[in-house]
Amino acid sequence: MKKILFLLMLIPFITLAQHHISGTFTPKEQFSKVFLYQVTPNYPSYISYASIKSDGTTSIPLESNLETGMYRLVFGAPQDEYYFDFIYNGNEDITFEYTATEGVTFLTSEENVLLQNYNANADEAKHLLSATFEPSVSKETFSNVFKAIDGIQNEYETKSEGMLANHFIKTGRLPIPQKQISLEEYLALEKANFFKHIDFNDNALQHSNYLVNASKIYVFRFADKEQPQQYINNIEDVIKEIGDNPVVQKSILEALWYDFSDNENMKVANYISDNYLEKLATVAGDKKLLSEIKIYKNTGVGAKAPNFNIGNSKSLYDLKDANNYLVIFWSSTCSHCLKELPEVKKFLSNLENKNLQIVAFGLEENENPWKDTIKLYPDFIHVYGAGKWNNATSNAYNVTETPTYYVLDTDKNIIAKPDSLEELEAALKGLPTTK
C-alpha cells in the first residue's frame, strides 16, 4: 500500500515534467493545423500535430521521451516556406508569436530567446560591414566596427556556455583583420576562414539545417555565377570539410543539387549527381531522388528533349522544317490551358520571322472534347496523349501541371522551360530571327 501511495504522489510530478511549445499565429484565419517534426541529418521525422484554434493559439506537448535538439513546426504548404525551427533542451516550455509579415518571435525559452537575440545583434553589426570598406572610412572606424562584431560574438559565446544554442553561436565568428583592408581582401580572408569554427561532426549541427545552409552560403557567396567551375571548386571544398560521413554528404549535396537544378545550371547539377549524389542515393535506397535526377538529366535546359511519336509514323526528331520548336503539354479539360492557349495563339500571330513550329501534346482521358478543341489551332501539330497523368511521354518530360512549355532549338535541345505565359513570351521573343 505504501508503494502505491508513493507512486500516486509521483504522478503530478511526472505530469509536470512534460513541457509544451505554445504560441499564436497571425493572421489567425490563415492557419488551421501545426505539425511537429524532429530535424535529422536525413529528413524531418514526424512527431505529432495539433489544431490551431479560431483565435490563432495552439499548444503541442513536448513529451518527456523527446531527445534534446532541433525541432520544427510546419503550419502551411508548401512546407519549405511555412515552418520555423526551435531548440528543445528538455527543461523548459517555449512560447512564441508568429506573423506572416515578421515570422517567428520567441517570447520564452532561454535557449531560443538567446539565439534569437544573438542573430539579431550579429546581423545588425554585420550590416555595418558594407560601409566599413568605403575609401572614406578611417582606420580607427574600421578597427572599431570589427571590435564591436568581435565583442558581440564573445558576449554571446560566454552567455551560451553549456547550452545547445552555443553550438550554433560559436559558428558565427568572423575573421578579424589585423589592419585596414579592401572588401576584396576581406572576402578572401572570410573564405579562407569560413569553416574554421564549423564542426561537421557536431551532432547538434547535424540535427539541424545549419550545415546545409552554411554550405550553400559558401558555395554561392564565393563564386561568380558566370563561371560554373568556381561553384564546382567550392563544392569540392565543402566535401573535404564534411569528411567521410555519407549521411551528411547526402543531405548537403542533395540541397545543392536542388538549387542548381532549379536554377537550370545543368553543368553544376550534373557534376554533383554524376560524381557524388547518385552513388549516395543508391546506397541510401532513395529511389525518389534517383528518379528526379534521371528526369532532370533528360529534361533540364541543355538536354536533348525526349523523343515521342507525333503521328503518321513520325516522331519529334523527324521534324526538320523549323529553327525552333515549342512543345506544349496541355489538356482540353484544363481551365488554365483553355485560358492560356488562345493567348499563346494571339501572341504567336504577332511573332515575326521566328520560324517556329508548335507541337501541342494533349493529356487526355478520352478524345472528346480534345477533337473539337484542336480545331481552334489548325497551325499546331496535335498529339493525343492517352492516359493523361499516366502518359509515358508526359512522365518522361516530368509534367506535373498543365500547361507546361518547352522551347527547343533546331536539334531538339531544350533551351527554355518557361513557368508562365509572360516567361514564354520573353523566351520566344528572344529567339533568333530568320531573314
N, C-alpha and C positions, 0 to 999 in steps of 0.2 A: 504493500500500500504506500509506503514511504517513497518507493521508487516511482510509482505512478504519479504521486503528488509532485515529486521533483520534476518529472518530465512535463507535467501540466504547467508548472511555474516557468519552464523554459520556453513554452510556445510563444508568449508575447515577445520575447527577446529574439527568437528565430524570425518572427514576422517582421520585426523592426529592422532586421539585418538586410531585408530586401530594399533596394533603392529604386528610384524612378528617374526617368527623363521626362520632363513635363514642359509644355510651352503653349504659345499662342501663334496662330497663323493668320496673316492679313494679306489680301482680303479673305475673310472667313468663308465666303461662298465659293472660292476657287478650289478649295481642297477638301477632300472627304475622308481619306484614309492615309495613315502613315505606317511605313514598313521599316522594321529594324533589321539591319544586317551587321554581321561582323566582317570587317575588312581583313582579307587574307592575301598572301602573295599570289594566289591564283585569281579567283573571282569572289565577290562578296558572298558570304554564307548567310542564308535567311535564318532569322531567329523568331520573330513574331510580328504581329501588327496590332493596330488599334484604330478606332474610328476618331475622326476629328469632329467634335460637337458643333452644333449650329452657331455657337458663339466663338468658334475658332480655336478652342482649347483642346488639348489632348494630353494623355499621360500613358507611358508604357513602362511596365515594371522591368527592372534590370535584375534578373534572378540571381540568387546568391552563387549559383554554379557557373556564372559567366566568367570567362577569362578576362583579365585586365588587358587593355589595349585600345585600339581604334575601332570605333563603330560608326555606322552610317544610318541616317534617317532618309528614306525616299518617300516623297509625298506627291509625285506627279509624273507625267510622261511628257517627253522622253526622260528616262531615269537618269541619264547623264547630265541633265540640266536641273532637275528638281530634286536636289539632295544636299545634305551637308554632313560632314564627318565630325565626330567628337571623341574625346578621350574618356574612357571609363577606368578608374583606378580601383574599383571595388569598395570604396569607402565613402562615397558621397552621392547625394542627389544632384541632379543637373536640371536647371531651368533655363529657358531661352525665349526669345521673341524672334519670329521670322516675318519679314515683309517682302513682297515681291520686288520692291524697289531697292531695299538696302541689304537684303539677305539676312543671315542669322546673326543675332547678338546674344551671347551667353550672359545670363544675369547672376546665376550662382553656379559654383563648381570651381574650386581653387585651380585645378589643372587647366580647364578650358578658358577661364577668365584671364589667367596669367598668360597663356599662349596667345589669346586674342589681343591683349594689351601689348605684348611684345611685337606681334606682327604690325599693329597699328603704329607704334613708335618707330620700329625699324623702317617701315615703309615711308613714314614722314621724313625720317633722316636721309633715306636713300634718294628721295625726291630732290634733295639739295645737290646731289652729285652732278646732275647735268649742268647746273650753273657754275659748279665749282671749277670746271675745266675751261671757263671763258678766259681769254687772254688778260682781261682787266682784273681778274681776281688776284689779290696779293698772296704772298707766301704764307703770311700769318693766317688769313682767312682759310686758305686751302688746308693748312695744318689743323685749324680749329674744327672744321667740318668733320675731318676724319677722326679727331679726338672725340667728338660728340657721338659719332657712329660706334666707335670702339667702346665708349663709356656705356652706351645703352646695351651693347652686347654683353659686357662684363656684368652689368647690374642684373640682367635677366638670367644669365647663366648662374649667378650666385643665388638669386631668389628661387630658382627651379631645381637646385641640387636635391637629388633623391626622388624627384618626381618624374613621371613619364614625359611630361612636357619638355624636360631637359634634353631628351634625345633629339627633339626637333629644333629646339632653340639653339643648341650648340652648332648645328649645321649651318646656321646663317651668318657665321663670322666671315667678314670681308677682309681681304688683304689690305694692310695699311702701308702706303708708300712712304719711304723714308725721306723723300724730297718731292717738290712740286714737279709733276709730270703731265704730259698731254693725255687727252682722252684715249687716243690710240694706244699709248703706252700702258694706260691703266687697264684697258680691255685685255691686252696681252698678259698683264700681271694677274688679272682676275681669272683668265682661262687657265693659266699655269697653276693657280692655287684653288681651282673650283672644287675639287674633290678632297681637299686636304682635311676637311672636318666632316666628311660624309663617309660613314662606315656601312658598306653594302651588306655586311654580315650582322648588323644590328637588328635584332628580332623585332623591336618596336617599329623601326623604319620599314622593315619588310612587310609588316602587317599594317600598311598604310599606303596612301597614294604618293608619299613623299619621294621615294626613289624613282618612280615613273616620271613625276613632274620635274624633278631635278635633272634627270637625264634628258628630257625634252628641252628644257631651258638651255642646257649645254650644247646640244646638237644644233638647235636653231639660232641661238644668240651669236655663236661664234662661227657663222658661215654666211657666205654671200649666196643668196638664192639663185643667182645666175651661174653658180659654179657647183654643180652637184657633187663633185669629188670632195669638196670641203665637208659636205654633210656626211659622206661616207667615211672620211678620216675621223670626224668627231664620233661617229657611231663606233668605230673601232676603238677609240679612246674609252668610251663607255664600257664596252665589252671587257677591256682589260681591267677596268676598275671593278666590275662585277665579280670577276673570277669564275671559279668552277662551281656555279650554282645554277643548274638548268631551270629551276622554278623562277628565280628572279630574272634570269636571262629572258625567259619566255614572256613574262609579264611586261618587261620594259620594251623588248623588241616588237612584241605584238602591238603595243600602244604606238610605237614609232611607225610601224608598218601601216596601221590605220591612218595615221596623219599623212604620210606620204602618198598613200593610195587615194585618200580623199582629195588631196591637192593635185592629183593626176601627175605626180612625179614618178613616172614608171621606172626610170633608171634606178633611183634610190630604193623604191619599194621592192623592186625585183632583186636588188642587191641583198636586202635584208632577208627576203624569203629564200632566195637561192642559196645563200651562204650559211644561214642560221635557222630561220624560223620554221621552214618546212620540216627540218630534222627534229627540232624541238617539239613541234606539234605532233609529229608522228610518234615520238617516244611517249608523249603525254596522252596519246589517243584522242586528240582534239580534231575530230572529223569535220566539225563545223568550220573551224579556222582553215583547215586544208582545202575545203571546198571553196571558201571565199578567196583564198589565194589563187586557186586554179581559175575561178571565174574572172578575177581581176586581170590575170595574165592574158586571158582571152579577150577581154573587153575594155581594158584600160586604154587611155589615149596613147597612141603609138603602136598598139597591137593591130594585127590584121583581123578584121571583123570575121566572125564565124560565118561560114558559108551556109546557104539554105536554098531549097527549091523554090522558084518563083512561078512555076507552072510552065506548060508547053515544053517539058523536058529541058528547061533551062534553070540555071542557078544564079545566085547573086554574082558570082565570079565571072559568069558568061557575059555580063553587061559590059559593053565596051564603048558606048556612044557618048558618054559624058565625062567631063573633067572631075565632077564631084557627084556624090550621091547622098540623099537624105533618107534614112530608114526611120520610119515612124511606126512604133508599136502602139496600137490603139484598139478600141472596141466600140462597136455600134451600140452597145448598151451602157457606155461610159458617158456620163453627163459632161465631165470636163473635156473629153475628146470631142463631143458634139459641139461644144462651145469653141474649142481652140482650132479645130481643123478648118472651119471657114475663115478664121483669122490667118491661118497659115496660107490658105489658098489665095486670099486677098494680098498678103504680103508678097507671095511668090510672083503674082501677076505684075507687080511693080519692080521686080528684081531683074535688072537688065544685064545682059552679057555675062552670065554666070555659067551657062552650060551645065545645068543641074538637073539630075533625074531623081524622082521621088518614088520610093518603094514603101507602100503602106501595108503593114502586116497586121491584119485584124485578128485579135484574140477573141474567139467566139465559141459559144456553146452550141449554136445552130446557125444555119445560113441566113435566117431571117432575124432581124431586119438588115443584116450586113449587105445582102444583094441589092436592096433598094438604096441604102446609104451611099454605096460606092459609085452610084450613077451620078452623084453630085461632083465627083472628082475624076473626070474622064482622062485627065492627063497623068494620073498616077498609075504606077504598076501596083495592082492589088493582089495580095496573097491572103488566102483564107487559112487561119491558124486554128485548127480544131483543138478542143480541149481547154481553151482559154489559159488558165494559170498552170495547167499541166502540160502545156505545149513544149516540146523539146527545144524548139528554136528560141522561144521566149526565155526558157530556163538557161540556155547557152548564153544569152545576152543579159542575164541577171535582171530581167524585167520584173519589178515588184509593184509598179504602178503604171497607169496609163493616163495621158500619153507619155511615152518615153522616146527621146530623139537621139539618133546617132548620125553624125556628119562624117562622111568618108571621102578620101581622095580617090583619084582615078584607079589606084591599085587596091582599093578597098581597105586601106589602112584607116583606123579611127583617128580623126583629127579634132573632134569636139564631141562632148556629151552634154548639151545644154539642159539645164534643170527647169527652165521656164520659157515661155514664149518670148520674153524680152531677150534672154540669153541666146535663143535660137536665131532671132533676127540679127543680133550682133554677130553671131558666128557666120551666118550666111552672107551678110554684108561684107565681112572680111575675106571672103573667098576671092581668089584671083579672077580678074575679068578676062573675057576672051575677045579677040578682035573680030 
